[in-house]
Amino acid sequence: MDLQLDGKRMLVTAASRGLGFGVAKTLIQEGAEVILCGRTKGSLERAVHKLGTNARYVVADVSKAEDISQLITNIEREKGVIDGMFVNAGGPPPGQFSELTDEDWERSFHLTLMSAVRLTREALPLLRESSSPSILYSTSISVKQPIGNLLLSNSLRPAVIGMMRTLAEEISRDGVRTNAVCPGYINTERVQELMKATGNPDEAMERITSSIPLGRMGRPAEFGAVCAFLLSPMASYVHGALILVDGGMYKGMM
């Protein structure tokens, strides 16, 4: 299937590794030009080297308002249009209620919710210049069912969904589509780190995969393929949707 992404300009945040890198790689394979952002210049340089000439990067910490403003200003100066934006950020740290401080909550609030708010606010003028603009928010299966020891994610990611569903009404008149993708366990560096944090990663891997009907974790390329479709003009009638990419892990009806 031709996703009609040739020459489209895409912004992918937190893209130097993990899910963001998987999305950026697929978009480039489909012919898009991709702007990657992340906090570390060295990691971004390595990512761009792997992705080729259709990738470039801007160093930005999406938990900081000033970095987001500078990121979008940089893109505006160069071309003045964004055709699609994958809103992504590193996940909040694990921890139970009794362990988490006010500072943990505040940092996670800026990382998880306010990054999505600010990126959307700043990028909307450039998205409105596109003929097929789309925003895709990366959340988690935790918006459907809480995940143990991930209280911050369980609490803050649903707010991103509430914003997305409201924006689906508010900005649809401008032709801007908004959707969210909800990954389950995709085998990324972050998931490996979470398993190591349990003290017994092999046992954690067995426990997780036994809960997934397909019997394995997903691959970043599989996640990237779904996201590329949702960002593309081929998904032109998919709007306000939550799409699970979890191997069947979520058991609910809705």
Secondary structure as GFF3:
##gff-version 3
##sequence-region A 1 254
A	DSSP	beta_strand	9	13	.	.	.	ID=ss1
A	DSSP	alpha_helix	18	29	.	.	.	ID=ss2
A	DSSP	beta_strand	33	38	.	.	.	ID=ss3
A	DSSP	alpha_helix	41	51	.	.	.	ID=ss4
A	DSSP	beta_strand	55	59	.	.	.	ID=ss5
A	DSSP	alpha_helix	65	78	.	.	.	ID=ss6
A	DSSP	beta_strand	84	87	.	.	.	ID=ss7
A	DSSP	three_ten_helix	97	99	.	.	.	ID=ss8
A	DSSP	alpha_helix	102	108	.	.	.	ID=ss9
A	DSSP	pi_helix	109	114	.	.	.	ID=ss10
A	DSSP	alpha_helix	115	127	.	.	.	ID=ss11
A	DSSP	beta_strand	134	138	.	.	.	ID=ss12
A	DSSP	three_ten_helix	141	143	.	.	.	ID=ss13
A	DSSP	alpha_helix	151	170	.	.	.	ID=ss14
A	DSSP	three_ten_helix	172	174	.	.	.	ID=ss15
A	DSSP	beta_strand	177	183	.	.	.	ID=ss16
A	DSSP	alpha_helix	189	197	.	.	.	ID=ss17
A	DSSP	alpha_helix	201	210	.	.	.	ID=ss18
A	DSSP	alpha_helix	220	231	.	.	.	ID=ss19
A	DSSP	three_ten_helix	233	235	.	.	.	ID=ss20
A	DSSP	beta_strand	242	245	.	.	.	ID=ss21
###
